Structures are given as C-alpha cells and as structure tokens.
Amino acid sequence: MRSIVITLIAVAIGCGGDAARPDRPALPGDQRDRSIEENRSAIRLEERDIDLYERRYGYTTTATGRGVRIAMVRDVDGANARNDQWATINYRVELLNGDTAYATGPGKPESFLIGMDDVESGLHEGVQFLSPGDSAVLIIPSYRAHGLLGDSDKIPMRSTVIYHIGLVKVSDRR
C-alpha cells in the first residue's frame, strides 16, 4: 500500500501541468507575419492547382464552405449520412497528378464512424453530402486531409487528395 501511495505522489509531481513545461518563445512579429503570408500563399497555390484539376477532368463541383469540393457522379434520393452513423464506402484515393494512393478491394468496402474515426476531416464532411447509393468525387485540400507532413507512406506532404467514392450504406450500428 505504501509503495502505491509513493508511486501516485511521484506521478502527481511528474505531471505538474504547465509549470513543469518550459515556455515556448513566441515568434517575433515580422516572422509571424511572414509565416502567415507563406501559409496563405501555399493555400492560394493549392486552390489554383485544384481549379486546374477540375478543368482538366471537366468536373463541376460544389464547395462545402470548409474547403472540400464535391462533384456528384450519381445522385440517388434519400437521407444524407450524418454524424454518429457508420458509413460504408468504396473508394479510390488519388493525388492531383492521377497517381492512386489507396483503394478498397473489389467487393470489400470499408466502414468508419462519421465525425469520430481517424480519417481525413474532409472525408467526414464530404460523406455527409451523400445518401446511400450516391457516387461522387471529393476533392479535399491538404489542410483537410493529411496536412503539412502527408501520411508518411503514399500521400506526400501538402497533398490534395481526391476521393472517388461510393456510399454503400449508412447505419446507426456497425
């Protein structure tokens, strides 16, 4: 019992909160401003690349308001998927250059919990514009996909990803 108490005290002291962490120095104003402008410039370049991609493939997209663009391929009547439902999808993920990064196998759709699972935030958002039976192209900018670093496997840093997606079904339980 005594060793448990000593261990708990040691853990409590070791997890002392913010006081135990060194302060992070703030960027000087000019460096901060330069960093913000570089990020804005990168986003403008990515938007231009997405526009060129849309024109190259003749997509007419609808923007979600948070960066994701959707081109409906097949639009079936029905209720759209929503948060806290399981979405079962077939997909192929491509990069802007046309390279395929990932895809579900034939007859092997994958499921994820909308709003909760560890998939791109842009996929969580985009699938909520679909109802079962719909097919679409979701164009997800890097800041809503894998960000600055990519996925350390097949998605390079700062990459837009394109989901060719079919929503097979939605359900409240897996």
N, C-alpha and C positions, 0 to 999 in steps of 0.2 A: 504494500500500500504506500509506504514511504517513497519508494522509487517512482511510483506513478505520479505522486504529488510533485516530486522534484522534476520529473520529465515535463509535466504540464507547466510548471513555473518556467523552465528553460525555454519551452516553446513559446510561451506568452512573451517572454523578454525578447526572444529572437524575432518575433512577429510584431515588433513595437510600432508598426504603422509608418506614417510619413516621416516621423522624426528620425527613423533609422536610415532613411534613404538620402543620399546626397542630392542637393538641389541641382536641377538641370539648368545650365546657363541659357538665358534667352538669347535669341539671335538679335544682333543689333538691327535697328530699324531698316537700314538700307539693304542688308542681307535678307531680312524677312520680306521686304517689298520685292526684291529680285526673285526670291523663291516663289512668291505668289504669282508673279508675272510669268515665270517659266512654266508653272503648272497650268496657267490659263492658256499659254501658247501651245502647250502639249495637247490640251483638250481641243483647241481650235484645229490643230493639225489632224487629230483623230476624227473630228467631225467631218473635216474635208475628205479624209480617206473613206469614211462611211458613205458620204454623199456619192463619191466616185464609184464605190462598190454597188450602191443602189442603181445608179445609171447603167453600169456595165451589165447588170443582170436584169434590168427593167423592172425592178421592184417599186411598187408604190406602197409606202409604209405610213403607219400611224404612230406618232410618238406618244409615249405614256406620260410624259411630263417629268420623268426622272431619268431620262437618257436612253431608255430601251425603245427600240423601234420594232414594229410588228407589221409583217406583210402576210395577210391571210391567203392561204392556198385553197383550203376547203373550209367553209363556214357552215356548220350544222346548227340548227335551232336547238336550244337547250340552256339550262342554267350554267353559268360560268363557274369554274373552280374557285374556291375561296380558302382563306387561311384556315389552318387546323384540319384540312382534309388531306387525304392521301391521294396524290396524283400519280397515275401510272402512265408512263410515256415511252414512246420510241423516239430516238433522236440520233442525229449525226451532228457533231460539233466540228466546225471548220474555222479556219483563220481567214483573214481578208484575202490572202493570196490563193485560196482554194484548197490548201492542204487540209486533209481530215485529221483531226486530233483524237477524237473519241467517237464511238458509235455503239449503240446497243446491237446485240446479235439478232439475227432473224428469229422472230417468234419469242424473243427474250426481252420484253420491256422491263424498265426499272421503275421503282416507286420511290417517292420522297414525300415527307410531310411538309406541306406548303406553310411557309413562314417560320419553320423550325429547323429543318435539316440543314446539313452543311453542304449546300450547293450555292452557286452564284446568286447573289441577291437579285440580279436582273432576271434570273430564271424564276425565282419565287414571284416576282412581279409580273413577268410576261405570261406565265401559265394562267394567271387569274383573268386574263382576257379571252381564255379559251373555254369551250364546253366539250364534253366527250364527243369524239368523232372529228373534231377540228384538226386541221393541219396548218402550220404557219412557219414562217421564217422569223426568228427573233434575232435582232442584231443588238448585241449587248456590248457597250463600250467597256474598256478596260477597268475603269473605276467602279463598274457594277459587276465585273467578272472576277479576274484574278489579280487585278491591281498592278502595282509597280513591279512586282517580282515574278509574275507568272505562277505556274503551278509546280515548278522545279522538275517537270517531266516533258510534256508535249506542248504546253502553252508558254510561249516566250514572254518576257517582261513587256508590260504596257500593251498587251494584245487585245484587240476587239475580237470577240467570239461570235460566231453565227450558229445558232441552233436551228436545224431543220427538224421540226418537232411535230409529233402526232400525239394528241392527248387520247389515250385509250379509254381510261375511266377515272372517275374520282369516287372516293368512298370516305366515310367517316371513320372506318377502321381499316387497318392493314390487312 
